[in-house]
Amino acid sequence: KASYCGSVLKCCNIVRLHVDTLPPNVFLTSYLQNHILWLSFLPRLKREANKQCDFEMQGDLSKENTVDIGSSFAHSMGFTEKCSYKALQQNTVHNTSAGGNEVAGQ
């Protein structure tokens, strides 16, 4: 069991991180946002990912030591985005409403 548990967790985290980079109208995003079992599994998945990174053991759950998009964990999994799609959209709306014409994330 233990030999494949880490691989399964990595696969689940890849799906979770990928969904965070997609707009809400994409099938995978909308499907998982409405899937009760997936939503109930997410807290445990993040908790296990934190354990894999030893963040919980060190008591260091600062922003730099998260398992979300933009973290070193996500980068190690191949996700080079600095923020999730949702955060990027919120940043764009904020910059537009503030009269700024900068591109979000730069």
C-alpha angles and dihedrals in degrees: 000000000000092000094066100028093084092050093049091050090051091051092049091049090050089054091046094049093044091053089052090059095051130086116252094249093064113106097239093050095048092043095052094041087061098040108104096199092050092048092049090048096052097081091051091046091053091045091052091047089052089052091051089054092044091232092131092047091053092044088234110131095150120145092267090055101055130113096230132104110297094032128115087246092058091044090053088054091055100264108130096173113121095214141009123268090252093053091046091053092047090049091050092049091047093050092047094048091047090056093248120141098198121124110251116251096028 
